[in-house]
Every structure is written in structure tokens, then in C-alpha cells.
């Protein structure tokens, strides 16, 4: 086809410059040129149409993917909200019971004539201790669900202590012992509440695995340390590990090792999305008698003094 086009162009050039070529030949050459132009125009229009269709299809697929991601994020949020409300109930049960017992005891002591100023001061101190526990817990839960948009430097020890406070009674109810090994001065640049979501998702998965696998002695170890480039968080349990057949896909949507109806497979997927958004790396593997999750958070380069 290229040879034919080149020959046609040569003939057209010859027709324009020639003084001897007869008019009929020139007309025939021009007709061939018009047909070729029309054909090329048709090809270009078809290519443009195909390109537009491809672009439209890609945009449609992108919009659908984003819609699915937003839906899964909302499902994960609702699941976390349900778990947190359950944790609130457990966290408040003990201080509310203590307040009830204190008031009952006050009535009994009053009837026996044992209530004096010193007793009332002690009663007030005990009562405020329980109320303070309620307020501290409430403050942590409110903070947990407050959306954070920007990254900030957090103290890893304090932040992990706050997460463990949220699930303290749930861990106690399931007889799970948590050991935290973290120096007081380690900090990292993260989106604070979303980082808490990652830790909470991993802890909840471990809790469910302990129950599902009927593990007697339940241990979770949280280690935080640094190297030259990263702050590294390791969460290890002895809950039996992740089934090998799903381990490579553990961070994909709707992948779960739990029985049907007991897990959505969204929690770890969203944890991976959060880690990626913070330029962190989240990995999972089986280690010893359980699972080991590692979150590697890149250090932020310190600005040199001007």
C-alpha cells in the first residue's frame, strides 16, 4: 500500500509540473487522489471512534473500581464501628458496676451510721476514679473515629497504648496477653487514626483466630524498632497462623480464613490500602506458631538547618 501511495504522489507531482500530460490523465490521477483521501479519512474516523470507545470504557471501569473501593471502605468503617461499640460496652461495664456497688455500699454504711467526712472523701475519690476511666475511654473512642486527613508525627508508644486501651476488656475477656516492646522516644509520620485502624484490625484478626482455633495459652507480642530508613512495627501471635492457600492473597478484598458468615475479608484489605496511602509497607507471613504482620513506615528526612 505504501508503494501505491508513493507512486500516486509521484504521478500527481508529475501532473502538476508536466506540460505534455493530457487533461484526461490528469483528471484520472486527481480522482485516484480523492478516493485515497476519502479512504484515509474513513480510516482516521474509525480509529478516532475506537479510541474514544476505549477511553470511555477505561473511564467507566475506573469509576466502577473507585465506587467499589468506596463501598468496601464504608463496609470496613461500619464493621469497625460495630466492634468499637461492643468494646465500649465492655470497657464501661466494669466502672459502671463499680459505681453501682459504691452507691449501694454508701446506703448500707449510712444506715449503720458509719458515714463521716473521711468516708465521704474516700467515696468521692473512688467514684471519680471510675468516672475518670469512663471519660478517658470515651475520649479515646471519639478520637478513634475522628477523620484525619494529614500525616503527623506520633509517639509510637503512646499511640499503641491508646489502641490497647480500646480493646483492653475484649482482650481480657478472651484471656489474651499482650506484650508491648517499644522505646518511649520512637516516633513515626503517619495518619494517626488510620494507623490505629491497621493495628486494631490485626489485633482483632488474632483474637478471632485464637477463638476459632481453640488456643489455650494466647499471646500477642508487639515490637517496635528502627533501622536507618524505617520505623518497623511487628505484631506476632501464636494463634495457629494463616492458611497457606490464602496467605499470598491475604490482603486482597473478600479473602478471609474465617468460616462463612464470620468474616468479610475487608479488614486486612483496607489495612493494606491505608498502609499504601502512607507510603508504608504491610506484609504478613507465618512464623513459629502463628502469624507475623510487619508494617514498615519510612522515616521522614530531617530538614537541614538553614
C-alpha positions in Angstrom: 0.0 0.0 0.0 2.9 2.4 0.7 4.3 1.7 -2.7 1.0 2.6 -4.3 0.7 5.8 -2.3 4.2 6.8 -3.2 3.5 6.1 -6.9 0.3 8.2 -6.8 2.1 11.1 -5.2 4.8 10.9 -8.0 2.1 10.9 -10.7 0.3 13.9 -9.0 3.6 15.8 -8.8 4.3 14.9 -12.5 0.8 16.1 -13.5 1.3 19.4 -11.7 4.7 20.1 -13.3 4.2 18.4 -16.7 3.4 20.5 -19.7 2.8 17.4 -22.0 0.4 15.2 -19.9 -3.0 15.2 -21.4 -6.0 16.6 -19.3 -7.8 13.2 -19.1 -4.8 11.5 -17.5 -4.5 14.4 -15.0 -8.2 14.1 -14.1 -7.8 10.3 -13.6 -4.8 10.9 -11.3 -6.8 13.5 -9.3 -9.8 11.1 -8.9 -7.5 8.4 -7.6 -6.1 11.0 -5.1 -9.6 11.9 -4.0 -10.5 8.3 -3.4 -7.4 7.7 -1.4 -8.0 10.8 0.7 -11.6 9.7 1.3 -10.4 6.3 2.3 -7.8 7.7 4.7 -10.4 10.0 6.2 -12.7 7.0 6.8 -9.8 5.1 8.5 -9.0 8.0 10.7 -12.6 8.5 11.8 -12.9 4.8 12.6 -9.6 4.9 14.6 -10.9 8.0 16.5 -14.2 6.3 17.2 -12.4 3.2 18.5 -10.0 5.3 20.6 -13.0 7.2 22.1 -14.7 4.0 22.9 -11.6 2.6 24.6 -11.2 5.8 26.7 -14.9 5.7 27.7 -14.6 2.1 28.7 -11.5 2.7 30.7 -13.1 5.7 32.5 -16.2 3.6 33.2 -14.1 0.8 34.6 -12.1 3.3 36.7 -15.3 4.8 38.1 -16.7 1.4 38.9 -13.4 0.4 40.7 -13.5 3.6 42.7 -17.1 3.0 43.6 -16.3 -0.5 44.8 -13.4 0.8 46.8 -15.6 3.5 48.5 -18.2 0.8 49.2 -15.6 -1.5 50.8 -14.2 1.4 52.8 -17.7 2.1 54.1 -18.2 -1.5 55.0 -14.9 -1.7 56.8 -15.9 1.5 58.7 -19.2 0.0 59.7 -17.6 -3.2 60.8 -15.0 -1.3 62.9 -17.9 0.8 64.3 -19.7 -2.3 65.4 -16.6 -3.8 67.0 -15.9 -0.5 68.8 -19.4 -0.2 70.1 -19.1 -3.7 71.5 -15.7 -2.7 73.0 -17.3 0.4 74.6 -19.9 -1.8 76.3 -17.2 -4.0 77.7 -15.0 -1.1 78.7 -17.8 0.7 80.5 -19.3 -2.4 82.2 -16.6 -2.6 84.9 -16.7 1.1 86.1 -20.5 1.2 85.9 -20.7 -1.9 88.1 -18.2 -0.3 90.5 -20.2 2.9 90.7 -23.4 0.8 91.4 -21.5 -1.1 94.1 -20.2 2.1 95.7 -23.6 3.7 95.9 -25.1 0.6 97.4 -22.3 0.4 99.9 -22.9 4.1 100.8 -26.5 3.4 101.6 -25.6 0.4 103.8 -22.9 2.4 105.6 -25.2 5.3 106.1 -27.8 3.0 107.7 -25.1 1.6 110.0 -24.1 5.2 111.0 -20.6 4.7 109.6 -20.7 7.6 107.1 -18.5 10.6 108.3 -16.4 13.2 106.4 -13.4 10.9 105.9 -15.7 8.2 104.5 -17.3 10.7 102.1 -13.9 11.9 100.9 -12.8 8.3 100.2 -16.1 7.7 98.5 -15.7 10.7 96.3 -12.2 9.7 95.4 -13.3 6.2 94.4 -16.2 7.5 92.5 -14.2 10.0 90.5 -11.6 7.3 89.7 -14.4 5.3 88.0 -15.8 8.4 86.2 -12.3 9.3 85.0 -12.0 5.8 83.5 -15.3 6.4 81.7 -14.2 9.8 80.4 -10.8 8.6 79.3 -12.3 5.7 77.4 -14.9 7.9 75.8 -12.2 10.4 74.7 -10.2 7.6 73.1 -13.2 6.3 71.2 -14.2 9.8 69.9 -10.6 10.4 68.8 -10.6 7.0 67.1 -13.5 7.9 64.8 -12.4 11.5 64.1 -11.3 11.5 60.5 -7.6 12.5 60.0 -6.6 13.9 56.6 -3.0 14.8 57.1 0.0 12.8 58.3 1.6 13.8 61.6 4.4 12.7 63.8 3.2 10.4 66.5 4.8 8.8 69.5 4.5 5.1 68.8 4.4 4.0 72.5 1.6 6.4 73.4 -0.4 5.6 70.3 -0.2 1.9 70.7 -1.1 2.3 74.4 -4.2 4.2 73.2 -5.2 1.3 70.9 -4.7 -1.3 73.6 -6.9 0.8 75.9 -9.7 0.5 73.3 -9.5 -3.3 73.3 -8.4 -3.9 76.9 -11.5 -5.5 78.2 -12.1 -7.5 75.0 -8.5 -8.9 75.3 -9.1 -9.7 79.0 -12.5 -11.4 78.2 -10.7 -13.7 75.7 -7.7 -14.2 78.1 -5.2 -12.8 75.6 -2.0 -11.5 77.0 -0.3 -8.6 75.0 3.3 -7.7 75.4 4.4 -4.3 74.1 8.1 -3.7 73.5 8.6 -0.1 72.3 11.1 2.6 73.4 9.4 5.8 74.7 11.2 8.0 72.1 10.3 6.2 68.9 8.1 8.3 66.6 6.8 8.0 63.1 5.0 10.0 60.4 1.5 8.5 59.8 -2.2 9.4 59.5 -2.8 8.8 63.2 -6.3 7.3 63.4 -5.8 5.3 60.2 -2.7 3.8 61.7 -4.8 2.8 64.7 -7.2 1.1 62.3 -4.3 -1.0 61.0 -3.2 -2.1 64.4 -6.8 -2.7 65.6 -7.6 -4.9 62.5 -4.6 -7.1 63.1 -5.4 -7.5 66.8 -9.0 -8.4 66.1 -7.9 -10.9 63.5 -5.6 -12.5 66.1 -8.4 -12.5 68.6 -10.7 -14.3 66.2 -8.0 -16.8 65.3 -7.4 -17.7 69.0 -11.1 -18.4 69.4 -11.6 -20.3 66.1 -8.5 -22.5 66.7 -9.3 -23.0 70.4 -5.9 -21.9 71.5 -5.4 -22.3 75.3 -2.4 -20.0 76.0 -3.0 -16.9 74.0 0.0 -14.5 73.4 0.4 -11.4 71.2 3.7 -9.7 71.0 4.1 -6.1 69.6 7.6 -5.0 68.8 8.6 -1.5 67.6 12.2 -0.8 66.5 14.1 1.3 63.9 16.7 0.9 61.2 18.3 3.7 59.2 15.4 4.0 56.8 12.2 2.9 58.6 10.2 2.5 61.8 9.2 -1.1 62.0 6.1 -2.4 63.8 5.8 -6.2 64.2 2.7 -7.9 65.6 3.1 -11.6 66.3 0.6 -14.1 67.7 0.5 -17.9 68.5 -3.0 -18.4 67.1 -2.0 -21.1 64.6 -1.1 -19.0 61.6 -2.7 -18.1 58.2 -3.7 -21.0 56.0 -1.1 -21.4 53.3 -3.6 -21.4 50.5 -4.8 -17.9 51.2 -1.5 -16.4 52.5 -0.4 -15.0 49.1 -3.8 -13.2 48.7 -4.4 -12.2 52.4 -4.5 -8.5 51.6 -6.9 -8.9 48.7 -10.6 -7.9 49.0 -13.0 -10.5 50.3 -10.3 -13.0 51.2 -10.7 -14.5 54.7 -9.7 -17.6 56.6 -12.9 -17.3 58.8 -15.9 -19.5 58.5 -18.7 -18.4 56.1 -20.7 -15.6 57.7 -18.0 -14.7 60.3 -15.7 -12.6 58.2 -15.9 -10.2 55.3 -12.3 -10.1 54.2 -12.3 -6.4 54.2 -10.3 -5.5 57.3 -6.8 -6.5 56.1 -7.6 -5.3 52.5 -8.4 -1.8 53.9 -5.3 -2.0 56.2 -3.1 -2.6 53.1 -4.8 0.3 51.3 -4.1 2.6 54.3 -0.5 1.5 54.5 0.0 2.2 50.8 -1.6 5.6 51.3 1.0 6.4 54.0 3.8 5.1 51.7 4.3 2.2 54.2 4.7 -1.5 53.5 2.5 -4.0 55.2 3.4 -7.7 55.0 2.2 -11.0 56.5 3.8 -14.4 57.0 3.6 -17.4 59.2 6.2 -17.6 62.0 6.6 -20.2 64.7 3.1 -21.0 66.0 1.2 -18.1 64.5 1.1 -15.1 62.1 3.6 -12.2 61.9 2.4 -8.9 60.5 5.1 -6.3 59.7 4.4 -2.7 59.0 7.5 -0.8 57.7 7.0 3.0 57.9 9.5 5.2 56.0 11.3 7.8 58.1 10.9 11.4 57.0 14.2 13.1 56.1 15.0 15.8 58.6 15.5 19.3 57.2 19.0 20.6 57.4 19.3 23.9 59.4 19.4 27.0 57.1 
